[in-house]
Amino acid sequence: MNSVIIFKKIKFYDYSFDLLLKRLNKGGYLVAPAASALTNIDKNRDYYNSLIKSDIAILDSGFFCILLRIFKSKKVTKFSGYLFLKKFLDLKFKKKTKFFLIDPNKTETVFNKNYLKKKNILNVQSYIAPIYNNQNLKDLKLLSEIKKSKPRYILINLGGEVQERLALYLRENLKFKTSIICTGAAIAFLTKRQAPINDFVDRYYLGWIFRIIFSPRKHFLRALKSIFLIKFFI
């Protein structure tokens, strides 16, 4: 642990939570790319660029960690977006600490705000993201709201390959220090809106099985797609 793994110019930080947090608090954005999304870095150049330019990339995918061990002889520790966000939201924040949520719909916003309230995180604003243009991602309304709010932390709870590009867009257009966390559906595991994943399931790389059981149509093909990540190692 406490090393940096460079894969296709993307810097993955095999750090402890405390060191990841210390780095995150300097500002910028954290990404937790899933294996299924990583298979697209040769096709989705904007997404790939957002990973390369990220301030922190964590080892969310157990399959990716296994491939690093087999093909690169790199022994790394999986640190999922779920685990990072869980630990992060368990911290004791000052009441004045501002949070800003970017959610896919109003229902998720309600659940997310209620969860944060249970964690005594009360200074929270939210924004419902539109469907973004794949070719030219911009959101002037979002940018304006964030500039007015000046949150210390921004949680982007959108799908992979979109949230990372949005984080890069925000970092390049905001002039104050803020930390952006791109952990997608991780908060939905905490609010129980998605598969009932816990620390045991996460630690032993079983999350994909629970996701398939919970939503087979959505996650079976995604898990199958992850296999193609091997093409970057062979």
N, C-alpha and C positions, 0 to 999 in steps of 0.2 A: 504494500500500500504506500501512498504518498509518492507516486510517480506519474509521469505524463506519457501516455501512449499515443503516438501519432499514426493515424490510419487514414490514408488518402488525403493527407494534409489537414485532417480534423484532429484537434487536440482533445483527447479524452483524459479526464483527471481521475486517477485511481487514488482518491484522497479520502480521509476520514470526514465525517460530517462537519466537525468543527473547522477543519481547514477549508472545506467547500464553502461554508457559511462566511468565513473570514474573507475569502476571495469574492464571493457574491456581494458582500456588503460594500465593496469598493465601487460597485455600480456595474452596469452591463446586463447581459442576459445569459441564463442557464438553459441548456437544452438536454433532453433525455430521449434521444432518437431510438425508436423501436426497430427491430431487425427488418420488419416488413417495409418500413420507410427507407431504411438504409439501402435496400436493394434498388432504389430509384435514383441514387445520386448520379448515375451516368445518364439519366434521362431528364431529370428535373434539375436543371442547372441553377435556377434561382434558390431552390431548396438547398442544394449542395453548397452554394456560396454562403447561405445563412448559417450552415453548420461550421464551415471553415472560419467564418468571422465571429462565431460565438465566443463569449468570454469563458464559458465553462461548458463542457460536454461531459455528462456522466454516463456510466456504463449501465444503462437501463436493461439491456437485453442479455439474458442468460445464454442464449444461443450464440450471440456475438462473443461473449466471454469464452465460451467453449472453443469457438473457431480460433480465437487469438491464442489459446493454449495449444491447440493441435498444430496449427500452421505457422505460428510466429514464436512459439515457445515463451509466450508472455503469460505469466500467472497473475491474473487480476481478480479483483473482488467486485462482484456485481453490486451496483448501488442504484436501485430502481428509482424512477420518478415518484412512485408511490411512497417508498420509504423516505426519500428526501423530503417530500411535502409533509408527510406525517410528522417527522421530527421537527421540521420547520414550524409548523402550526402549533406544536406542543411547547414552543418557546414562550417565555413571558414577555410580552410586548408592552410598552408604555401605552396608556390610553390614547395619547395624541398621535400615535403612529398611524399614518394613513395607508390604507390598502385600496387597490383598485382592481376589480374583477372584470375580465373580458370573457363573457359566456356565450354559448351558442343559442340559448333561448331563455325566456323568462322563468320557466319552471326550474331550470338548473340554477338560475340566480337565487331563487327562493331557498332551495336546498343548501346552496353554498353559503349564503349569508347566515342561515340558521346554524350551520355547522361552525362557522367562524364565531358566531355569537356565543356558542357553547364553550369556545376556547377563549372567551373574554376579549375577542378582537371585534371592536364595536365601531371603529372609525372606518367604515367601508363604503365605497361607491362602486357602482357597476355599470356595465355597458353591454348591450346585446349586439354582437357582431353581425354584420351583413354577410352575404355570400360574396367573397372577394374574387376579383378578377385574377385568373391564373397568370396572366401575362404581365400585369402592371398593378401590383398591390399598393393601394393608397387608401387612407381613411382620414380625411381632413377633420371630420366631425369628432372622431375619437381623439385625434391629436389635440384639438382645441380643448376638449374636456379634461384631458390629462394635464395639459399645460395650466389650466385653471386650478385643478385639484392639487397638483404637485405631490403625488403619492410617494411614499418611501418604497413601497413594494407594489408591483403589478403582477397579478396572476393571470396568465393566459390559459384558459381552459378549453381550447379548441383542438381540432384534429391535427395530426402530424402533417408536415409539409406545408401547412398554412401558418400555424402559430410561430414557427421559427422565422419565417419570412416577415411576419408582422412584427416580431421582436426586433429584428434588424432595422426595419423601417422606423420603429419608435426610437431606438437608440440613436439612429442617425439624425433624428429630427427634434430630439429633446435636449435642452441645454442645461438642465438641472440633474443632479445625481439621483438616480432611481435604480432599483434592482428588479429585473424582469425574470419571472420564473415560468418556463414553458414545460409544464408537466401534463398537459392535455387532460385525459380522462382520469388522472390519478385522484383528483378531488372527488370524482364520482364513486370511487372505491370507498372513500372515507364516509361519504354521505349515504352509502348503500344503494346508490342509483344504478351501479353496475355490479358485476360479479362480486360475491362476498370474499374478497381477498384479505388475508391477514398476514402477519409477519412470518409465520411458519410457511405458508404457501409461497410467499415471495422469496424467502431465503433458499428454498429448495427448488427454485425454477419451475414451479407448478402453476404459475399464474395463467399461462396459455391454455392449460386444460380446463381450468375453472371458467375462463372466458368463453371457451367453446361450448361448455355445458350450459352456461347462462344465455349465450346468444350464438348458437351454432351457425346460422346463415351468415352472420357478419364476421365471425372470428375464425371459422375453419379455413376459408380461403386465404385470410390474412396470415394464419400460421403456416399454411402450405407455401405461400409466397416467400416467407422468410428463408426457406431452404435455398433460394437463389442467391442469398448473400454469399454463399460459397464461391461464386464466380469471381469475387474480388480477391480470393485467397489462392486460387489455383493458378 
